[in-house]
């Protein structure tokens, strides 16, 4: 599985090779245009994957381009920029912190969503990790990612005539991905070994370059491993509990060993979600091996560890039965001098004694802990109160308590911020979990039309100063007609993508006529269009809008102010209620009574997502609060001028200003316990009410030139909110300032204290 060389690239344009193998190109419009210029058909067919494309390009075409002055001018400009970025010593991080990041920041995550061509993610968690790295490259934050290379990808979704979901294994060819095999010292190039219940598993490594940062993907599918162990890194979130445990050992313990084999010695370690928490145990083991006493080792590991939790649902956290844990861990922990009870206590859940909880382990062994929105911070503090029954000891040496709450940025314009609070929730001082609200990587999620508009009206350097709030005030002055035009371009693009897909399936696979309708062929770009796309988990309530079918039919088929719905999303192959839900929605899209005004786009992934967020008029988000930790799709919509209609959950509880979108059931209190479905009915009524009496009238109120000025005002406020408070730049700077740098500082303080003793 060596990466292959491309068929001879002419010397003059040979650097296309390097460019194609670093995902930096993916958020540079000029670099994307360059690849598109190589051959539009191939670009589309490869799903915008330059590695796959370069393998197939006709040598004559390449030869011709290498002599085409127009192409060469663009080529040279892109390459100069690329080389500049890659060589630059200066960056925001280096300028601000000098070498505080010595050794870098290891970032462990079970999934990474960086590009459509690398299907090793399932949803929000992976996309967030991908955005963290893209922003890390832009800011020069020395991030080193650790994940698993899932050789069978996630899955591609096909929907059958009755709404059944077919999960199709994704063809996975590392050769046509921007992956580089990194050879280790093992005689077969492997890097390290983990022992799983007595059997050695050798670990291979692939590197994924994201601009100036790298993600190292651990691979167990190498020849010398037992077939069962080879399958370990095949699929994400599939298989049984034991498979999950084995994967998490490979990620956490194997990941640390792989970094060591690569000569990487991070100063700070970030576990993004509990899956990676075993990394703390391996690092304890390393310190013990250097004769550091257990207490001191624990202190040092905790001081250098950041843990981000993403799951407000107790059942969503990973835990493993004791018997299983003992099989995998007895020898390992006793081998370095920790007794089993001590180990067991680290993963003990205050209310669930029989299991080992990954989040409990991570919370105990990380001094820096956070939820991913203000509301989720509160929920996390309530959920995990029991971990600190006696309160918290004094925090790190320099007094930079790692749990200072990251409030919504001070500059954030809270006009009438909803400020949802859970009554009686413990304060951060009592439970040491803070929050950093998620954000999205602007250059990755901005549609080309809006990127151009911003370049023109926010100034050519707007991306460089994107976290200056004053910049986003200027969004309110974007010219109405051009903003509307940019939006319509996005809408036409989305509708055209839907038709193309429908046509291809109709022609090549003979889909049923009702499926052609459900694919969106009857949608009308003049009509108010509401988008909804997410994993089909039941708490996200994809079918809430179907609560009253007669009322919905009325709304969708209204003569003067009709409405359309576009859905997308996958259900996990083992989640039967989720698949039921999905099938139900898909069958609605095929029903004649809705007149073809409901569409379902198959196979929700990054490319579809980008077109969808920017191409609808309203983004709908209706989870049962407080089950959505943050939600980022609405942020991606907002920066493209697409306002959100959402329950006050996740980021909307701090992002809604009344001017930038709509809230569902604003006054409903948030229930942490009991039957949360009791609010479904009230939420549905509020949802219909918002569409009928606010959203549709505003959308269809046009000036003589056909431009809806009132609507455009909401669009502008959405852009302003998204840009000011919910970019990956703001998020990553928060992580650096509140957690990474204080962690690096307190660790070196601890180390120098113990050295001078
Ligand atoms: C942003 C994104 C998500 C996560 O969106 P949520 O609002 O958190 O559900 C999932 N999948 C894709 C492809 C995305 O781009």
Boltz pocket constraint, residues with backbone or C-beta under 6 A from the ligand:
constraints:
  - pocket:
      binder: B
      contacts: [[A, 122], [A, 123], [A, 124], [A, 125], [A, 127], [A, 533], [A, 534], [A, 535], [A, 604], [A, 605], [A, 606], [A, 609], [A, 610], [A, 630], [A, 631], [A, 632], [A, 633], [A, 634], [A, 636]]
      max_distance: 6.0
